[in-house]
């Protein structure tokens, strides 16, 4: 791998990433997003995926937690954040550290 970065999503929001040198992959539905992710996983080190697809592919995305690459990161879609990315980050931190250091709301 050479440190390449990609984004999977729908809508015009992903085209902005092209200007930063990120490979963009348009998916019209969950099935296409899964197919693209499976296809590009060995070629890209960092893959952004919009929240609308990340939430639908939660179980599929877990397989990427076991390997160092690719790093799959959920980002808000063009309709804004649904809180999924924060939820995933919070759960990962709790698993790694045993406590919620980011959002500690006792």
Residue pairs with C-beta under 8 A, 6 or more apart in sequence:
1 42
1 43
1 44
1 45
1 69
1 70
2 45
3 45
3 46
4 23
4 43
4 44
4 45
4 46
5 21
5 22
5 23
5 44
5 45
5 46
5 47
5 48
6 22
6 23
6 24
6 25
6 40
6 43
6 44
6 46
6 47
6 48
7 14
7 17
7 22
7 23
7 24
7 25
7 47
7 48
7 49
7 50
7 75
8 14
8 25
8 27
8 33
8 36
8 37
8 40
8 47
8 48
8 49
8 50
8 53
9 24
9 25
9 26
9 27
9 33
9 48
9 49
9 50
9 52
9 53
9 77
9 78
10 26
10 27
10 28
10 50
10 52
10 53
10 77
11 50
11 77
11 78
12 78
13 50
13 77
13 78
14 24
14 25
14 26
14 50
15 24
17 24
17 48
18 24
22 48
23 40
23 44
25 36
25 40
27 33
27 35
27 36
27 53
30 53
30 56
30 57
33 49
33 53
33 56
33 57
34 57
34 60
37 47
37 49
37 57
37 60
37 72
40 47
41 47
41 64
41 70
44 70
45 69
45 70
45 71
46 70
46 71
46 73
47 70
47 71
47 72
47 73
48 72
48 73
48 74
48 75
49 57
49 61
49 72
49 73
49 74
49 75
50 74
50 75
50 76
50 77
50 78
51 74
51 75
51 76
51 77
51 81
51 82
51 84
51 85
52 77
52 79
52 82
54 61
54 72
54 74
54 84
54 85
54 88
55 74
55 82
55 84
61 72
64 70
64 71
64 72
73 85
74 84
74 85
74 88
75 85
76 82
76 85
86 103
89 102
90 100
90 102
90 103
93 100
93 101
93 102
94 100
